[in-house]
Amino acid sequence: MPKYRVLVIDDHRDIERSFQLYALRLEDKGFLVTFEIASTITEFVQKKNERYDILMVDYNLRNGFFDEDSKSLGTDFISDFRKNNMISKIIFYSTEFRYNVSAQPKDIQLNISPKEYYELINNYKIDAIVPKNNTPMLVDRIEDCIKNLDPISKFLRSTMDKFSEDADLLYYEVDGHDYTITQVLEEYQKATEIGKKFGENFLETIATVLLDYRY
């Protein structure tokens, strides 16, 4: 069974108590998932070069996550993160969000500004917004993210894990320049021209190998 990793960005470490419950519910669905937490920007910097399939980001990071006073929200973190990674799945959550469609009238509340909502969807391409205290919904969204992981990014990561220390002996040549597999993953996650070209070439090559022409 494949293993998946989730990094939780939350300045309240008490969420760690829920990790085992999340993991057990996901295992019941057929997924082995481990959870880790970064409760400060320093902890995130220490982990940022590790490979995670999904990030879960809390909206309110006002309790000491950032080193600088100008930043205090999960949207600030996501904005910075997306500058280097447009591929990884992001789940945005908060205790301030409510979602209860069984109530009459329906109780749905997102305590974020229209500008933040617009940027989350259109600029930062987040994959889900969920209430922090709605465990079934959170687990369902993690399952959705796993099922929809980018296949090229997934291939690059699994190849790097498979070859371990020798991974960077694998390279991709474009316009006379060699890129190691680590550099290719970086370029692909940033959605640069090099990354996009690799993605196109990868799909074309796979299609050529798999598709037969019937005479």
N, C-alpha and C positions, 0 to 999 in steps of 0.2 A: 504494500500500500504506500503510495507516495506521501512524503512528509511536506508540510507547509509551515511557514514561519510568519507570525504576525508581530509587528512592533507597535506597542501602544504608547502614544505621546500624551502623558497626563501628569500633572504636577501633584496629584493626590495618589499616593502609592496604595491606598486601600483598595483600589480596583484590582490589584493583584489577587485578592481573595476570591475574585470571580473567575480567574483564569482556568482553574480546574473544572469548574462547571461548564464554561464555554467549550473546553477541550472534550469533555465527556459527551456533551450533546452533539458536537461535530463528529466524534468517533461513531456515535450511533447512526450518523448519516453516511458513514464510510470514509471519513477524512481524518488523518492524523495531523493535528495542528498544535504547535507550541507557541506560547505567548511570552514576550519579553516586554519590559517597560523602560522608557526613558523619561525620567521625571524632571530633568533639567537639560538645558541646551548642551551642557558639557557632556552629559551621558549620551545624548544623541550623536554628538560629534565622534565619540568613541565607538559608536556602533554603525555610523552611516556607511562605512565601506563593507559591512556585512550584507548578505543578500536576504532581503525579506520580500515575501510575496504581497503582503498587505500592510498598510499603515492604518491604525485607528487613532484619530486625532480628536482630543477634547476641545470644545469651543473656548472654555474659560481656562486660560493658562496664566492667571494673575497672581499665582502663589509661588513665584520664584522660579518659573521655568526659564525665562529669558535673562540674559545678562544686562540688557539695555532697557531703560524705562519706556522707550517709545513703542515697545511691543508687548502685548499682553493677551493676545487672542490666538486661537487655533488657526484663524485665517491668515495671521501674520506668518505662522510657521509654514502653512501650506504654500503660501506665496513664495517663500524662500526655497522650499523643497522642490517645487515644480520648475524652478530655474535650471535644475540639474537632472530632473527625472519626470518625464511626462507620461511614463508607462505604468509604473506601479499603481496598484489599486489603493484608493483612499476612502475610508469610512469616517465620516464626520459625525460626532455625537456630543450630547450635552444633557445634563440633568434639567436644563432649562427648556428642552424640547418636549412637547407632548404630542402623542398620537393615539387617540382612542376613537375609532370609527364606530364602536358599538354604543357610544354615548349619544344621547339625543338632547340638543343638537351635537353633531360630531365635534369632538374636542381635538383640534389640531393646532399646535402653536409652535412657531419657530421664532425665537427671540433674537433674530438677526435683522440687520437693515436690508432694504431692497438692494442697495449697492453690493453688500456682502453676498447676498443670495445670487445676484447676477454673476458676480466674479467666480463664486464657487462652481456654478454650473458651466459658464461659458469660457472662463479663463483657466481655471484650475482643474477642470474636468474631474471633479470628485465623483465617486461611484454610488454613494449612498449617504443619506442623512437620517440618523436614528436617535430616539431618546436613549439616554445612558441606562435608565432603569428598566428598559423593555428587553429582557434577555432573549425571549424567543425571536423577536424581530432582529436583534443584533446578530444572533446566530444564523438566522436565515440570510441576512445580508452578507455575512462572511462566506457562507456556502455559495451564494451567487457569485461573489468575487472570485472564489477558487475556480468555479466552473468556467469563468470568463477571463482567466489570466491570459495575457498576450502570449501566443504560442512561440513567437520568435524569441522574446525575452526569456521565456521558460526554457527553450532549447539552449540558449547561450549559457544560462545559469547552470543547468544540469550538466552541460559539457564541461564547464569550468570546475564543477564539483567532481566530476568523473576523473578528470585528468589532474586535478589538484595542483601541485607545484609545477607540473609541466604544461599547464594550460596555456601559458603565454608563448609556448613554442608553436601554437596554432595561430595563424595570422590571415588577414584578408587584405588583398592588394587592390588598390584603386588609384588610378591616375599616377602610377609610378611610386606610390607610397604604401608601405606596409603598416597595417594596424594589428596589434595583438588582439586576442579575443577579449581581454579586459577593456581595451580601448574601444573595440567595436560595441561592446555592451554599453559603455559610457555614451558613445555617440548615438546609439539607438535610443537610449533612455532620454537623451536630451532632444531627440527628434531633429538632429542636425541633418544637413544634406548628405553627409557621409552615412549617417545612421539610416536615413530613408533609402539611400541607394543600396545599402546592404540588405535591407528588408525586401526591396523589390527583386534584387538578384537572388536572394534566398528562395523566395516564392517561385520565381521563374525556373530555378534549377530543380526544385522539388516537383513542379508541374511537369517538367521535361522528363524526369525520371519515372514518375508515376503514371503519366498518361500515355496510352498506346494509341497508335493510329491504325484504324481498321481499313485495310485495303479492299 
